[in-house]
């Protein structure tokens, strides 16, 4: 199974492409690692983001997207822009999108800890949360 794991943070969508074939995890190469969302008040900006993300998923033949869920209330609540990005991704017809909570991730990591150091993955630091989301999702 190939997935795109996404972490939405403020006005950025950080992501990485992962696969799990027969228990072997692989980080797939991708021409982009994040999208920065500008002008969130403009409808055209949201549509451009959606089109760009959809095209990237189509180019890499990704049908499943897992998004790290953000809190709705409290100190750690997600920004309004991040919820716009989430909605734009969820409304792409060709994708199966799931939200994955931090609680679910912690439970999976207890049972199936990461066997390598993140720094050895060659991903960028800002992709760590997206990677952990994808890794724990594929570990089920």
Phi and psi in degrees as a GROMACS rama.xvg file:
@    title "Ramachandran Plot"
@    xaxis  label "Phi"
@    yaxis  label "Psi"
@TYPE xy
-105.457  135.011  UNK-2
-135.459  162.486  UNK-3
-113.356  119.486  UNK-4
-98.0191  132.426  UNK-5
-126.992  136.5  UNK-6
-118.225  125.04  UNK-7
-101.059  123.057  UNK-8
-139.055  115.433  UNK-9
53.8344  -113.329  UNK-10
-107.817  23.8858  UNK-11
-122.998  145.125  UNK-12
-114.272  103.946  UNK-13
-94.7557  136.211  UNK-14
-152.304  164.894  UNK-15
-148.668  154.866  UNK-16
-102.403  131.201  UNK-17
-133.688  155.903  UNK-18
-137.899  156.745  UNK-19
-137.008  104.483  UNK-20
-117.79  113.086  UNK-21
61.2647  32.7251  UNK-22
86.4873  -1.06551  UNK-23
-99.8795  120.806  UNK-24
-87.9105  141.204  UNK-25
-139.342  135.233  UNK-26
-90.4946  119.337  UNK-27
-87.4369  141.527  UNK-28
-66.7887  147.872  UNK-29
-149.589  143.285  UNK-30
-73.806  -12.7588  UNK-31
-138.007  151.88  UNK-32
-120.572  -15.8474  UNK-33
-160.219  157.367  UNK-34
-121.214  132.914  UNK-35
-101.308  126.26  UNK-36
-92.2562  116.382  UNK-37
-109.423  153.571  UNK-38
53.1913  61.9338  UNK-39
-65.1041  -15.3027  UNK-40
-83.3624  -9.33903  UNK-41
-94.6127  124.485  UNK-42
-58.5313  -40.859  UNK-43
-63.4666  -34.142  UNK-44
-64.294  -41.306  UNK-45
-65.0989  -44.0832  UNK-46
-64.2251  -38.1074  UNK-47
-64.1043  -43.4932  UNK-48
-59.4278  -47.6513  UNK-49
-60.5903  -44.0483  UNK-50
-65.3796  -43.2624  UNK-51
-64.6681  -44.2935  UNK-52
-64.4869  -43.8311  UNK-53
-61.1991  -42.6657  UNK-54
-63.4827  -42.4278  UNK-55
-61.9257  -44.2612  UNK-56
-64.6261  -39.5453  UNK-57
-65.8077  -42.0388  UNK-58
-61.2738  -36.0022  UNK-59
-98.8975  8.44132  UNK-60
54.146  48.1312  UNK-61
-99.9785  126.837  UNK-62
-112.34  -17.0134  UNK-63
-116.973  128.037  UNK-64
-123.236  132.896  UNK-65
-118.795  126.291  UNK-66
-111.179  131.768  UNK-67
-68.7795  119.882  UNK-68
-69.171  145.358  UNK-69
-109.934  155.956  UNK-70
-68.3844  145.396  UNK-71
-87.4699  -27.01  UNK-72
-135.221  164.531  UNK-73
90.2705  -172.401  UNK-74
-58.2896  -38.4523  UNK-75
-95.2638  17.1647  UNK-76
-63.8691  144.934  UNK-77
-70.7406  156.045  UNK-78
-76.5787  158.968  UNK-79
-62.2487  -33.4302  UNK-80
-64.7397  -40.3603  UNK-81
-64.5723  -31.7717  UNK-82
-73.3297  -30.3273  UNK-83
-65.6592  -42.6088  UNK-84
-62.013  -43.3062  UNK-85
-59.6371  -45.6064  UNK-86
-63.2374  -42.3551  UNK-87
-59.5998  -39.8597  UNK-88
-70.2192  -43.8271  UNK-89
-62.4285  -27.0668  UNK-90
-88.2163  5.73834  UNK-91
-79.4545  114.577  UNK-92
-58.4732  -35.5395  UNK-93
-80.6113  -0.972818  UNK-94
-112.94  143.723  UNK-95
-96.5646  114.277  UNK-96
-113.161  131.671  UNK-97
-127.304  145.709  UNK-98
-96.6786  140.874  UNK-99
-127.965  121.39  UNK-100
-83.3635  158.426  UNK-101
-62.5522  -36.8101  UNK-102
-61.134  -46.2659  UNK-103
-60.9297  -41.084  UNK-104
-62.4272  -45.7076  UNK-105
-61.4906  -41.127  UNK-106
-62.3397  -43.4419  UNK-107
-65.2343  -40.5281  UNK-108
-66.9106  -31.4633  UNK-109
-63.4902  -43.2214  UNK-110
-81.2063  -29.9848  UNK-111
-138.393  74.4491  UNK-112
-65.3345  151.989  UNK-113
-65.7351  128.2  UNK-114
-90.9655  -2.66001  UNK-115
-128.036  160.266  UNK-116
-79.5607  135.56  UNK-117
-55.1377  -37.4371  UNK-118
-60.5962  -23.9912  UNK-119
-83.62  -0.573626  UNK-120
-82.0826  -13.9639  UNK-121
69.6371  10.4919  UNK-122
-82.5048  162.542  UNK-123
-82.9097  156.849  UNK-124
-55.4966  -38.8404  UNK-125
-68.9711  -11.4674  UNK-126
-91.8845  -1.96123  UNK-127
-59.503  -47.0051  UNK-128
-65.4418  -38.8329  UNK-129
-64.1449  -43.2739  UNK-130
-60.7509  -46.2524  UNK-131
-63.2335  -36.9938  UNK-132
-61.7076  -49.5242  UNK-133
-64.9792  -41.5746  UNK-134
-61.7356  -48.4789  UNK-135
-68.1483  -34.7855  UNK-136
-63.3731  -44.8987  UNK-137
-74.5705  -14.0225  UNK-138
-80.7573  -2.07783  UNK-139
